Amino acid sequence: MDTEGGSVDKSLPQQREERNSDDHEEEVDHVHIEHVQYDWHVETSQLATATKEFCPGNFLKGCKWSPDGLCLLTCSNDNILRLFNLPQHLTFFPFQQFDQTEISAVLQMKEADTIYDYCWYPAMHSSDPQTCCLVSSAKDQPIHMFDAFSGSLRGSYCSYNHLDEVTSAYSLAFSPDGSQLFSGFNQLLRIFDVTRPGRFAELRSTMTDHGGISGIISCIAFSPTETGVYALGSYNKSIAIYSPDGSVICVLQGQRGGVTHIMFSPDGNRLYTGGRKDAEILCWDVREPGRVLFKVVRDVETNQRIYFDLDRSGRYLVSGHHSGLVTVWDTDEIRQCDDSADNVAQCVKEFSSHKDTVNGVSFHPWLPMLATSCGQRQFLLDSSDDSLADLDVSHREENSVCLWSLS
């Protein structure tokens, strides 16, 4: 993972050495083998929270556990990526409760402007510092790869338009083996060799002679079972699945808003999609393209990206709501209707997690734990405007990250 334009810092910062001791890593690897057990009947308890990092106006834009589960990455309106360590006392289940639950970021990575997307290197593991990296894309900036131990810049992947101006990627995803970095633009993919930062990339149109999707490519997901197969979502409300050579396998239409998040199930048979100002998360049958197996409904009232997530088994689907609720659905328990597009998954858990919009949810990879993030852009209302008299102004701003026990 050594790259041009940046060097890998193989030293471990002091605050993270304890987490990466040999004994600890050996125990963690053992936990990875076990299946996560959830108890949906117990009351959800808050394990830790981060609020001091996020001042008023600095709302969150999602949260993502690292692949090894030992740290959490967040994005916020101040254009900073923050990394939080999993507290030592929460590393094993049953969790130990302490009075002090406030956690602080151990690392901050600053972008110059609005961050569009960010993701972890898929083979990231804290026992191997060279794999500990992530990428982000920001407005009018190249794609940056950051070192997750030092926060330093390892390299940049640059895209230019016909005027030789830097253009921004709207979405990012590593190939499952981590060798390629896919980036989404307007009706275009740029595919970089991860080991070669710079401007060289394969250009691949998302529209082909046999169809495809147009518009800004807002999200990218790879099939976990079919090598090289990937799906793209667009702000024009369309989704398409492509073969490894970029040819179109199928186009899916049905999302009511611009697509903001897509995700394959672990067995590769299902594709979940959600959109902006769109209450429905649709579950598509990849084996029978065009067929919606079922849907779930959430509360989405803004254009912001509201993430959803699947647990490691692929059985449980979770999403936040504009109202501050979090809902978990069992995708193995479906209420059948005459039209399969109206089938609904059973809700197994719902709880109030925040006072503001829950825009990020992330299942921990090997613990019965859920991370959530919240916040939205707030606007001051003019009290003299009678047209705003009926608006609910009791909504309270909250910008925070929380860890929750699910067992």
N, C-alpha and C positions, 0 to 999 in steps of 0.2 A: 504493500500500500504506500510505499514511498513515492512521492509525486513531485513534478516540477512546480516551481513557484511556491514551495513550502516544504518544510522538513518535519518529520515525525518526532515528537518529543517523547522518548521512551521512559523518561523518569515519571514517577507517580507522585502527584501532589500529596502533601502530608495528610490532608483531611480524608483521603480516600485509601490510604495504605491498609488500614485495618480491615476494610471491606474486602480487600483482595489478598488476604493472607491465604496460605496453602490450605489450612484446615477449613477455613470458611468456604473456599471455592469447592473443596471436595464435598462438603455437606450440601451446598447448593446444587451441584451436579446430581446428587442423589435425589433431591427433591424434584428435579426436572423430569425424572422417570415416572413419578406418581401422577395420577389423574387428579385434577382439582375437584374438590368436593364442596358444593354449595349447600347451604341450608336456608331456603327461602322463607322459612317459618319464623326464624328469629328476627328480632328487631335490628335494623341496620344501625351500626354504631360508627361514629366518626373516630378515626385513628390518629389523624394528623391533618394539619391545615397550613397553608401559606397565604397570609393576607398582607403582611407588612411589605412584601416585595412589590405590591401592586397598589399604587396610590389612586385616588379618584381620577377617572378618565382613562386609566391604563387597564382597559378590559382585556381579558384573555381571548386567545384565538385557537384553543385546543390544547390537548396534552397527549403525550405518547410515551408509553413505557419503552425502555430500551429492550432489544431482543433478549438480553440476559436477565432482565427484570431487576437490576440493581440500581437503576436511576430513572428519573422521569424528566422528560423534555417538555417545555412549554414555550408558547409564542404569545406575545402580547402587543398592545397597541404602541408601545414605546420602541418597537422594532428591535427588541432584544429577545434572543433565545436564552432561556434559563434552564440550568440543569440542577435537579434536586436529587440527592442521594436517598435511597430507601433507608429509613432509620434502622439502626442495628437491631433494636428491640422488636421490630416488625418483620425481621427476616424469616422467622419461622412461626408456624402455627401450632398451638393456639397463641394468639397475639398477647403480648404483655402491654398493659395500659399504664401510661405515665401521666402525671398532672400536666407536664409541659408538652403540648402537642404542636406548637408552632415550629415549622421547619423553614430553613433559609436556603437559598440557592448557593451552591458551591462553585458555580461557573456561570459566566454571562458572555454571550457572543452577540455583538452589536452589528446590525445591518444599517446602511445609510438611509434606507427608505422603507416603505411598507413591505412587509414580508408576505409573499403570495403562497409559498408552500415550503415544507421542510420534511425531511425523513431520515431515519437511521440507516446506516450501513447494515444489511441483513445478517451478516455473520458476526456482528459486534459481540464481543465478550470481554469483560474487564480483565480477565487473566492474560489477554493478549493485547497490549496497548496499540499495536499497529492496526487492529480491527476497530478500535474505538474512535469512530468518526461519524459525521452526519453532514448532510448538505442542506442548503437553503437557497431560495430564490427571492429576490426583492426587486422592487420597481427600479428600472433603469440601471440595474446591476447585473454582472455576470452571476452564474451559479457559483456559490462558495462552498468548499469543503472545509469544515472545521474539525480540529482535533478535540475529542471529547474529554481529554485529560488536562490539557493546557489552555484550551480555547483559542489556540493560534490557528492561523489560516494555513492549511496544507496546500491548497491549489485552487484555481479558478477555471471554470468551463464557460467560455465566452461565445455569445451568439450575436451576429450582426445582421442588419437588414440591408436592402439594396443601396442605401446611402452610407453604408459602413458605420452605422450607429449601433450602439449596444441595444439589444432587445431583451426583454425579460421573459423568462419561462413562467408560465402560470401554474404548472404542475410538475411534480417530480416523482420518480420511482426508480429504484434499483432493480435490475433483473434479479431473479432469485439467487443466482450464484454470485452476485455482486460485481460481475465483470463489466457490466454496461450501466449507464445512467440514461434513462429516458426522460425527456423534458417536453412539455406540451406548450405549443404556441397557437396562433390562429391558423387552423386547418393544416397544422404541420407538427411533426415530431422531429426533434433533433436527438440523435443517439450518440452519446459520448463513450469512448473507451475510458474506463475509470482510471487506468494507469497512465493516461496521457492528457493531463490538463492542457488547456489552450483553446483554440478555435476550431480545430478539426472535429467534424461530426458527420455522421450519416444523416441526410435529410430524407424524410419519408412523409409524403402527403397522406392525410387521413381520408382523402377522397380518391378513389380509384375508378377504373373503367367499370367496375362491378358494384359501385356504390361506396358507402362509407358515411362519415359525418363531417359536417362543416362547423364553422364557428370556433370559438376559443376552447381549446382542450383543457378542461378544468380539473380532471382527475384521471389517474392511471392505475390499473391493477393487473397483476400477473396471476395466471392460473397456477395453483400449487401442484397440479398433477400433470398437465399437458405442457411439456417443455416448449418455451418460447411463445405460447399463446397469451395474448394480453387483451384487456378491455379498456376502452376510452370513454370518458363522459364529456359532454360538451354543454356549454351554456345555452345552446340552442335546443335543449331538452332531449337530446338524442344520446344513445349509447350504442357502441359497436364493439364486436369481438373480432380480433384479427389473428391470422396465422403468423408463425414466426417470420415469414418473408414479407409481411405487411399486407397481404391480400385479405379482403373482407370475408369473414365467415357468416356474420349476420348483423343486422341492425335492429335495435330494440327501441320502440316508441311507446310512450305511455306515461312518462314522468310529466307532471303538470308545470314544474318549474325548471329553471336551468339546473342541470345536474351538478352537484357539488361534492358527492362522495360515492364511491363504488367499492365493492369488496367481494371477493370470491369466498365461498365456504371452503374449509380445509380439504374436503374431498373433491373440490373442483366442479361439483354438479350444480351448484347454485351461484347466482350472482345477485348481490343486494345493491340497490341503488336508491339514492335520496336526492332531493333538490331544494333550491332556495324558495322560500315561501310556499313550500309543498309539504302538506301534512303526511303524505304517504311514503313509507319505505317499501319498495316493491321487491319481491323475491322472484327472480326469473329462473326457469328450468333451462340450464345450458344444454341439456341433452335433447330438448325440444324447443328450439329457439322461437321466441315470440310468446311463449306461454308463461303467464304469471301464476306461480304456485300459490302464493298468498301475499297479503300485505299487512302491515301494521300502521297504526295511525299515531302521530305525535303532534304536539302543538308547535308550529313553526310560523312566526309572524314577521320575520325580518329577512333581509337578503344575505345575512351572514351565513357562513358554512357551519352547519350543525352536524357534528360527527356522530356516527354510530359505530358499534364494534361487536365482534363475535368473540366468544371465549374460545379457548384452544381446541375444544372438542367440536365447535361449530354448532352446538345445540342451542346456546343461549345468545340472544340478540339484545343489545342494550342501546338506549338513546336517551338524551336529555330533551327537555321541553323549554319553550319560551317562558313558561310559568315557574320554572325552577324545579319541576319534578324530574325524576329519573325513573324509567320503566324498563323492566327486563321481561322478555318474551321467551317462551319455550317453543322453538321452531319444530320440535317433534310432535307437539300437540296443536293440531290445526282444526279449527271449527269449519266444517265443510259447508259450502253454499252451492246453489245451483250453478252459478258462474264461478269458475275457479279463481277469477280475478278478484272476487269478493271474499275468498277464504281469508280468515284472520287467525293469526297465531295467538295462543293463550298467554295472557299476562300472568307471570308468577311472582312478580315483585314490583312495587311502586312505592317510592318514598320521596319526601321533600328534602332536597339536598342543599339548595341555595335560594336566595331571595330574587336572583336575577336569572337571565337566560343561561341554561346549561349547554354550552357549545362544544364541550369536549368530554368524551368518556373513553376510558381505556381499561380493559380487563388486564390484571396482572397475569403474566404468562404461567406462573406456577404457584400462586397463592390465591386464596379466596378473598381477593381484594380488588376494589374498583377505584380508579382515579377519575375525578371530575374537575372541570374548569368552567368558570362562568364569567358573564359580563357582556355588555353590548355598548354601542355608541349611544350616549345620552344627549338629548337635545332639550334646551331650556324652552319652555312654552311661554308665549306671550299671554299673560292673564287678561289682557284687554281684548283679545281676539275671541269673540263669542262663538266662532265656529269650533273652537277647541274646548268648549265648556263641558262637553260630554266625555272627554277623554279621561281615562283613569290615570291620575297623577300620583296615586299612592304607591306606585311601583318604586321600590328602593334599590339604589345602585349597590351592587356587590361585585368585586373583582377578586377572586380567590381560587385556590386549588385545594382540593380535599381528597383524602384517602379514606375509604370506607371498608368496613369488614362485611363480607357476604356469607359468613358462617359463624 
